[in-house]
């Protein structure tokens, strides 16, 4: 069943704690509404009703652009790289909204705010605008609040997750999530709950600062254009698990544009993952993958199907994922174990179903050592 929102937010993050949230007066903001925020709010309402608690739930709508589909098509929008026309099979179109509607919902007394498409940092900037009354033209403050949101938007990524010095980060199994304490001047402290794993240090926070930033002097958001190039991160002693103070974000007016995320149906896909054991595993893996493609292409031509629209062959264990930077093995034999990763894309479902059926025969009809198909027959 396609719900269009994140069901785990309702069932795992909210339902078990709904009584505590209500009792302590915690206000919750989430973009778990996805492309169906009204349904997400209705599911939350159901949870609150079952628990016999009265919560005001607000929904931020207006991000859905599907009603503009014909206008956009008429405007002659094309793909900048390929020059392709606006797709016929457009499935969803949503603009990334900012923090203002969230702060407005909080001003109106909402206990829970559910948004659809929204910039991740806006979920933190919204309550800061509500709490401190920051104005639309206080761009340095809006940039500081956006930075606070940007630093914690990936959860444990700023408390030591995927850190370059991963070996220095303790207790991944119980990693703590970040807490931001922000002042009305825009300075803030990032810490994590006591007795949790992970690490907050200059390095963990600085790496997250640079994450997905593009130009650090012009990070474009709906409420503000941010300059993070002069930001300072200072470790603060005396916090269990570490803490840092962050300040120095600068802001300027936002552009008049919103970013849009659109999806369209573009055919079918399947992925086969097969371990290969024994000597010359890499050479065997490559030949198996190429032979499966050759065989299915022969079937396609007999049935009048066009060729695959895209194919990906990687033999994991051979450094294929490094592309031209791969190191070639010294002895010419390579490892005695590798994994074929073979993915295909085709306009027609039937063609991908043929591919899916032709993986298993390689087990008895190609190289020795194909030891299994991870997850069974590939799903289309």
HELIX and SHEET records of a PDB file:
HELIX    1   1 UNK A    7  UNK A    8  1                                   2    
HELIX    2   2 UNK A    9  UNK A   14  3                                   6    
HELIX    3   3 UNK A   15  UNK A   17  5                                   3    
HELIX    4   4 UNK A   18  UNK A   24  1                                   7    
HELIX    5   5 UNK A   37  UNK A   50  1                                  14    
HELIX    6   6 UNK A   66  UNK A   68  5                                   3    
HELIX    7   7 UNK A   69  UNK A   74  1                                   6    
HELIX    8   8 UNK A  100  UNK A  107  1                                   8    
HELIX    9   9 UNK A  122  UNK A  132  1                                  11    
HELIX   10  10 UNK A  139  UNK A  152  1                                  14    
HELIX   11  11 UNK A  155  UNK A  159  5                                   5    
HELIX   12  12 UNK A  166  UNK A  168  5                                   3    
HELIX   13  13 UNK A  172  UNK A  174  5                                   3    
HELIX   14  14 UNK A  202  UNK A  210  1                                   9    
HELIX   15  15 UNK A  281  UNK A  303  1                                  23    
HELIX   16  16 UNK A  320  UNK A  325  5                                   6    
HELIX   17  17 UNK A  349  UNK A  357  1                                   9    
HELIX   18  18 UNK A  362  UNK A  365  1                                   4    
SHEET    1   A 3 UNK A  28  UNK A  30  0                                        
SHEET    2   A 3 UNK A 112  UNK A 115  1                                        
SHEET    3   A 3 UNK A  57  UNK A  60  1                                        
SHEET    1   B 2 UNK A  90  UNK A  95  0                                        
SHEET    2   B 2 UNK A 260  UNK A 264 -1                                        
SHEET    1   C 4 UNK A 178  UNK A 182  0                                        
SHEET    2   C 4 UNK A 188  UNK A 192 -1                                        
SHEET    3   C 4 UNK A 244  UNK A 247 -1                                        
SHEET    4   C 4 UNK A 232  UNK A 235 -1                                        
SHEET    1   D 3 UNK A 219  UNK A 220  0                                        
SHEET    2   D 3 UNK A 225  UNK A 227 -1                                        
SHEET    3   D 3 UNK A 250  UNK A 252 -1                                        
SHEET    1   E 3 UNK A 268  UNK A 277  0                                        
SHEET    2   E 3 UNK A 337  UNK A 346 -1                                        
SHEET    3   E 3 UNK A 310  UNK A 316 -1                                        
END                                                                             
